[in-house]
Amino acid sequence: MSALTEQERSIITHALTGSNRNGKVYRNYFLTDDGDPELEALVQRGYMRRGAVINEGVDRYYRVTDMGALAVGLHLPKEA
């Protein structure tokens, strides 16, 4: 498994913390173009998984896996 780049770390962290400057995990999604190359690379390596497609197939939610969260020193939010 190759190490994460700073950009990949940033994507995973943003998916879990949004723009929270305190780094508190409160969500698990990153919304972008369906098929985004950076997100798809993270999916292929097991750090993220594909979520729902919205906006008539234009956008997709990507979600962080346990492995992805641990790779950036965070934990997934607990499901309610």
Stockholm file with secondary structure:
# STOCKHOLM 1.0

chainA/1-80         MSALTEQERSIITHALTGSNRNGKVYRNYFLTDDGDPELEALVQRGYMRRGAVINEGVDRYYRVTDMGALAVGLHLPKEA
#=GR chainA/1-80 SS CCCCCHHHHHHHHHHHHTTCTTCCCCCCCEEEETTCHHHHHHHHTTSEEEEEEETTTTEEEEEECHHHHHHTTCCCCCCC
#=GC SS_cons        CCCCCHHHHHHHHHHHHTTCTTCCCCCCCEEEETTCHHHHHHHHTTSEEEEEEETTTTEEEEEECHHHHHHTTCCCCCCC
//
